[in-house]
Amino acid sequence: MQHVQPSLTLSKQQWFTIFLAVIVSRTVFYSLGLAGTYAYNPESVVNMDLWQQICRFDCMWFQRIADDGYALIPTYMKNGNAANWAFMPVSPYLGKWMSIFVGDTNLALIVVSNLTFILSVVVFVMALKQQSFSNDIQDIAIWFMCFSPYTVYALSGYSEPLYIALISGVFIACYRKNWWLVGLLGLVAAITRNLGVMLVFSVLIFGIQAYGVSNFVRLKNNALSVLTAIWLIPLGFFGYMVFLHFHMGDALAFGHIQIAWGRVFSHPLEWLMYGIETGGAKSYLVVVSVLGLMLNGYLFYNKRYAEATFMLINLLIPLSSGVNAMPRYLFGLYPTYLAIFILLERYPAARMPMLLVCSAVSTFITIGFFSNVFFTV
């Protein structure tokens, strides 16, 4: 008997909750974030218009790509040794196209990140529906994503919201064994953020779980469709490498240029120890990194091997070159939120305290981000 897939249709009440949560959260964080910046760090916004105040850090790199394309040589930052090759093209060019309508690239990137954030909430709730999470958890998920500690990336023109939406879509397609959709969404994810290419390992795990190793060897029972998806996912990423090769002579420039940000590959434990020894903001980044690894372990404990493998790779590769930006890498992942809601499904008493604490932390992070404080990157 064929298994009937769960409906992914959101109810009217859920659409209303999403609309309300998005409006309330954006109003709160833009208002408090900007007010806090003017109150506590006004020098950080001198000679800047409103959209520049919001479009910080990586958003500035996206703006340069949208306006000027990819650089031929490193010229940016204090030492003039940085280039925008490290940033994948999807979000910057969505911003470029949006700027046709809004007239300002910074504003366009902010609009794109907010629109894709709404998409990420919708698709994530669909992922919870696919896995038969309770309606209460689905509602909590809407509010949590809107008030999560790092929702500032959805406010500020980053690619994280789109990445979450795409990765959530890939996993939904895997759950439903829609391998062509897996390949297409995975392809776009890998040119939204380069670590999206690591989806190939999760898709392989899903395929083996669905059809068995012997069917892969014999290419039977849809194994060929899984392998096609695995080949599709890296195509855009490889295309970007080809572009870099012909554009400036280095297909791996997206990795080599990381040295400009002080990223040098070493064992993750060495960077964690370095963060503890350095103290200050580095200690905070270490705590968030360890929290991420614990959530990842919880996914493995719950036998969510495909999701946990993707999360582990997306954490260990950045952590191999430093603890900077680890909160962004952690909270820009579908498996992170999945682990949190597995926990909240099991421990309902923790739901409201978690939401309250995260809302307060998010206000603090937003003020820091708009104030150009580096640890919030």
N, C-alpha and C positions, 0 to 999 in steps of 0.2 A: 504494500500500500504506500503510495507516494505521500511524503511528509508535506503538510500544508504550512507554508511560510506565514509568519505573523504579519499582520497589517502594519505598514509604516506610516499610515495616515495620522496626522496630528488632529486632535479635536479642536473645536472652536475655542474652548476654554484654554487650551494650551497655546494656541496662536495669540489669544488675548494676553496670557501671562508673559509670553515672549515679548510682545509689543510693550507691555507695561514695564517689565524688568529692564529692557533695553533703554527706554526713555528715562526711567528713574535713575538708573545707574550712570548713564552718560551725563545727565544733568548734574548729579551729585559730584561725580569725579572731575568733570571739566570745571565746575564752579569752585569746588574746594581746592583742586589742584592748582588752578591759576591764582586764586585768592591767597593760598598759602605761599606760592612763589613770590608774589608781590610783597607779602608780609615779612617773609623770613629770608628771602634771597633775591631782592629786587635787582641787584647788579647783574644777575644772570640773564635778564631780559632787556638790557639796555640796547637801544637801537634795533630792536627786533619787532616785526609785526606779529599779530596773534598766531598766525599759522606757523611761523618759524619757532615760536615758543613751544608749540605742541609737537611739531615735526623735529624730533631730537635724534641724536646718535645715528642708528642705522637708517632712519627715515631720511636723513641728510644725504646718505650715500644713494638711496633710491632716487632722491630728487636729482642728483647729479647724473645718474644713468638716464632718467627720463628726459632731462633737458639736453644733455650733451653726448649720450651714448657711453660706451665703454672706452676708457682711456687707452692710449697707446703706451704711455710710460707712467711710472709712479710720480705723482706731484703733490698729493694731498698730505695733510696733517703736519705737525710741527717740523718734523725732519724731512718732509717731502719724499718719504719713501713708501707711501701707501697708494693703492689704486683700487678702483671699484670692482676688480675682477672677482673678489671674494663673494659677491652678491649675485644670486641667480636672477634671471630676467623677468619672471612672470609678474611679480608685484610692481616693479618699477614701470613696466610697460602698460600695465593696467592703469597706473597713475598717469602715465603720459596720455593715454586715450581719454581718461576722465578729465584731464586738464583742458581738453577741447571744449568741454561743456561748462566748467567752473572757472576757467581762466587763470588759475594759479596752481602750480604743480604741488606745492606743499599741501594746499587744501585738497587737491585731487587725491593725494595719497592718503590723507586722513579720511576722506569720504570712502575710498576703496576699502580701507581697513575696517571701518565701521560696518559697511555693507557685507563684507565677507565674514565679519564677526557674527552678524545675524544668521548668515548661512551656516556658520560653524555650530551655533546653538541648535538650529533646526536639525542638522544632520546628526549631531551627537544625540539628541533626543530620539531620533529614528534608530540610532544604534542601540540605545537602551531598550526601545520597543522590540527590536529584533531579538534581543536576548531575554525578553519577558521580565524586565525589571518592573517593579510596582509603579503605579501611577504617582504615588507620593514621591518616590525617588526621581521620577521624570520631572516633576514640578520643582523639587529641590535642586535638580541639576540646572534648570533654567536660571534660577536665582544665584546659584553658586557660580556659574560661569560668568554671569554679569557682574558679580561682586567678588570674584576670585582675587587673590593677592596681586596678580600680575595682569589684570584686565587692562592695565595702562598700555600694553602693546597693541590692543585693539583700538585704543584712543589715538594712537600716535603714528599711524602710517606704516606699521610693521607688516611682515608677511605671515606672522604666527597665526592669525585667525584663518586665513586661507589654507594654511598648511593643516590645521586641525580639521577643517571641513573636508579637505581632500583625503587625509588619512582615515578619518571616520568613514568616508564614503568607500574607500578601498576595503576596509574591514567589513562593512555591511555587505559589499559585493562578494567578499570571500565567504561570509556566513551563508549567503544565498547561492553560492557557487556560480555566480555570474562572472566568468573569467575574462570575457572581453571588456566588461566595465572595469574590472580590476586592473587590466593592463592600461586602459586609457586614463583612468584617474591616477594611477601610479606614475604614468609618464609625466603628467602635469605636476604631480607632487615633487618629482625629482628635479624639475626645473623651477620649482618654487623655493625649495631648500635642498641643497645637494645631498643631505643625508636621507632624503626621500628615496634615493636609489636603493637603500638597504631594505626596502619593502620586499625585494626578491626573496629574501630568506624567510620572511613570514608567509609569503604566498606559497613557497615550497613546502613549508610545514603544514599549512592548510591542505595543500594538495595531497600530501602523503597521508594525512589523517583521514581525508575523504576517500581516497582510492587505493591506498596501500603502495608500498615500494615496488612490488612486482608489476603493477599496472604501469608505473613510470618506465620501468625497463622495457616493457612490451608496447608502450604507447597505446594503452587501451583504456576504456571507460573514462573518457574526457581528460586523461592525463596530458594529451597533446594540447588541449585548450589551456591547461595550467601552464605548460611550458611556453606556450605562445604569450601568455600574460607576462611571464617572467622575462621573456625577451623584449617585450614591448616597453616595460617600465624604464630600462636604462637608455632608450633611444634618444630622448630629448637631452638627457645629461651628456651622452656621448656627442650629440650635436653641438652642445655648448662647448665641449672640449675642442671639437673641430674648429668652431668659430674662433676660440682663443688662439689656436695654433696658427691660423691664417691671419688673425687680426694683429697679434703682437708676438707671435713666435714661440709660445709656451702653452701647450694644451693643459698643463697642470698649474697654470698661473693662479687659479682660485685657491689652491693650497699653498703654493710657494709664497704668496703675498701675505699670508698670515703672520709672517715674521715681523711685519710692520706694526702689528698689535702686540708684539712681545710673546707670541705663542710659539713655544718650542716643544716638540713632542718628547714626552718622558712617561714614566709609569704613573697612572692615576694616583696611586698611593703617595708618590713623591709630592704631587701637587697638593693633595689633601694635607700632608704634613707641613708643607711650606705655608699653606693658608693658616694652619693652627699656630705655627711659629711666628708668622707675621702679625697676626691678631687684627683687631679693628674690623673693618668691613670684610676682610678676607675670612675671618672666623664665621661671619654670617653666611658667606658664600659656601663655606665648607659644610655648615649645618644644613643648608638647603640641598647640597649635593648628596649628603648622607641620607637625608629624608627621601630624595629621589631613588636612591639605591634600595632603601627599605621598601618603598612602594613597589619597586621592580621585583624585589624578592617575594613580596606578597602575591604578585601576579603569578610567579613561578609556583608558589605554594598552592595557588588555586588552579594549577594546571592550565593556565592561559599561556601556553608556550609560544604561540605565534606573536601575540601582543607583547609578551614579556621580552622576547628576543629582539624585536624591533626597538623597544624602549631601551634595552640595555645597550645596544649599539649606538643609539642616539644620545646616550649619556656618556658612555666610555670614550668615544672618539673626541668630543669636546674636552672632557675631563683629562684626557691625555696631553692637553696643551695648556692647562690652567683652569682655575676655578671661576674666572671672570665669565659673566653672562650665564652661569649655570641655571639660575632661576628661569631665565627665558627658554633655555633648552628644555627644561623640565616641564614647564607649564605651557609649552607649545606642542604638547604631544597628546594624542587621543588616549594612549594606554595609561597615562598619568591620571586623567580624569576617570577612566574606567576603574582603576584600582581604588580611587577615593570612593566611588559610588558602590563598589562591592563592599567596602568597609561600612559605609553609611547604611546600606541595606541590612547589614548584619547587626549594626549598633545604632538603632534609631534615636537613642537618647543623645547621641553626639551631633545630630544634624543641626539643630539650632545654634548651639555653642560654636560649631565650626563656621557657620555662616556669619555669625556676629564677629568673631575674631578675624575672619578673612576680610570682611568689609572694612574693619578698622585698619588693618594692615595695608589694604589696598589704597586707602586715603593717604597714608604716610608715603607709600611707594610712589604714588602719582605726584605728590608735591615734590618729592626728590627728583623724579624724572623730569618734570617740567622745569625744575631748577638746575638741570644739567649736572646732577650729582651722579658720579660715574657708577657707584655700586648698584644703581637701579637698572643698568643697561640690560 
